Amino acid sequence: MYEKIKNRYEKGYVTNSQLMRYISLGVLTEKQAEKIKALENE
């Protein structure tokens, strides 16, 4: 699921607030969400 969310984030289909929602649902860990957010700075 991490890879799927990461790919969707890169395309702009997932927002930062949605990443936080995935954390609260237990789909992602905070560490995974931070890695995904770091992609935006590359």
C-alpha positions in Angstrom: 0.0 0.0 0.0 2.9 2.3 0.7 4.1 2.2 -2.9 0.7 2.8 -4.2 0.2 5.9 -2.0 3.7 7.1 -2.8 3.0 7.0 -6.5 -0.3 8.7 -6.2 1.3 11.5 -4.0 4.0 12.0 -6.7 1.2 12.6 -9.3 -0.6 15.0 -7.0 -3.6 12.7 -6.3 -2.9 12.5 -2.6 -2.6 15.6 -0.3 -0.7 16.1 2.9 -3.9 16.0 4.9 -4.8 12.7 3.2 -1.4 11.3 4.3 -2.3 12.3 7.9 -5.6 10.4 7.5 -3.8 7.3 6.3 -1.6 7.5 9.5 -4.7 7.7 11.7 -6.3 4.8 9.9 -3.1 2.7 10.4 -2.4 2.4 6.7 0.9 4.3 6.9 3.4 4.9 9.7 4.5 8.4 10.5 8.0 7.5 9.2 6.5 6.3 5.8 4.5 9.5 5.5 7.6 11.6 6.2 9.4 9.7 3.5 6.6 10.5 1.0 6.5 14.1 2.0 10.3 14.4 1.4 9.7 13.5 -2.2 8.2 16.9 -2.8 11.5 18.6 -1.9 13.5 16.6 -4.5 
